[in-house]
Amino acid sequence: MEHGLQLYQEESCLLDALAEFAAEGLRLEEGVVVIGSTPRWDMVLDRLHKSRVDAHARVRGGQLRLASAHSALTSCLLGGAADRPRFIELLSGVVRLARMRWERVRVFSELTDALWRDGNRAGARAVERLWRPLLGQHGFALLCACPIDSLEGETYDGTLQALCEAHSQVQPACDEEGFERAVSGAVSEVLDAPLARMLHALASAHRPAAQMPPGQAVLFWLKDHMPRTAEKVMSRARARWSEQ
């Protein structure tokens, strides 16, 4: 099943993505589980209500559920590191509970997000690896989130690469079209036309396994093979992004 990662810089961007993820599951008559915090849950319910989804009725009917990310992390972390048996036992139980009434299930996990914001990057990466056996066993759709700026050079120190490797799909910005325009325009500014065409061809041929917008694949290739040019492109892309 799909294992998606939503990168974000602004909370509103993540909330929009999460509300869309939940609304789609509800329309498809899937069980939807949000492993998150109460404030974020309340804001998602508000967004669903504004989009004319009777979220409270779905909550009462058990189709839409909240599981505490804080409780999950408290139960599954030992000394700041994820405990594999506890993680699998706890999260398997969450999925099985939803599966009791709904044939298909989708889950949003705030676990990586919470660990990342607490500065526990190693724990965040470990959690993403622990999802793999659960996805293989239970076959549900999973959306994770992480507050990373994909136009920041320091992000490409291996951190973003490792997160992408753990997912089948990566969404680098809430406004994908705007992100693509910013990167494409920056490439055109920094490189002449023949080199730009060659860059796009190389990035497409050697893109990471995770599904992602072409602009993100271009930044990966540049950072690996032309780091100085990558910094110039990201600088110009950031300027273009802020102007939109």
C-alpha positions, 0 to 999 in steps of 0.5 A, a space after each residue: 500500500 502507499 506510504 506517503 510523506 508530506 513535508 511542510 513548513 507551515 501548519 496550515 499546509 499540513 492541516 490541508 493535506 491531512 483534511 484532504 487525506 481523511 476526507 478521501 478515506 471517508 468518501 471511499 468508506 474506509 476507516 480513517 485513523 489519526 495518530 496525532 495530538 488533540 489540537 491538530 485533531 480539532 483543527 482537522 475536524 474543523 476543516 472537514 466541517 467547513 468542507 461539508 463533511 459531517 466529521 462528528 457523525 463519522 467519529 460517532 460511527 467509529 469510521 474516524 478515530 483519534 489515537 494519541 501520538 503522545 501515548 504511542 511514543 511514550 509506550 514505544 520509546 525506550 531511552 529515546 529509541 523506538 522499541 520494535 516489538 512494542 511498536 508493532 504490537 501497539 500499532 497492529 492493534 490500532 489497525 486491527 481495531 479499525 479493520 474490525 468494521 472497515 475493510 480498508 483503512 488509512 492512517 495518518 501518523 504524527 509520530 515522525 513529525 513529533 520526534 523531529 520537532 523534539 530533535 530526535 531525528 534518529 528516532 524519527 528515521 527508526 519509526 519510519 523503518 518500523 512501519 514497513 513490516 506493518 504495511 506489509 502485514 496489514 495492507 493499509 495506506 499511511 501518510 506521515 509528516 515532517 517539518 522539513 524545508 526542501 529548499 534548504 541546503 542543510 536538508 540534503 545532508 542525508 536526512 531527506 534522502 533517508 526519509 524518502 527511501 522509507 516512503 513510496 511517495 513524497 510531497 515536498 510542498 503544499 502547492 506542488 505547482 508553485 514548487 515546480 515553477 520555482 525550481 524550474 525557473 531557478 534552473 533556467 536562471 542558473 544554467 543555460 538552456 542545453 545544460 538545463 535540458 540535460 539536467 532534467 533528463 539526468 534527474 529523471 533517469 536517476 530519480 529516487 525510488 519514491 514518487 516525487 515531483 520532478 523538481 524535487 528529483 532535480 534538487 536531489 541530482 544537483 546536490 549529489 553531483 553539482 553541490 555548488 550549482 545546487 545551492 545557487 538553484 535553491 537560493 533562486 528557487 527560494 526567492 521565487 517561492 517567496 514571491 508567489 
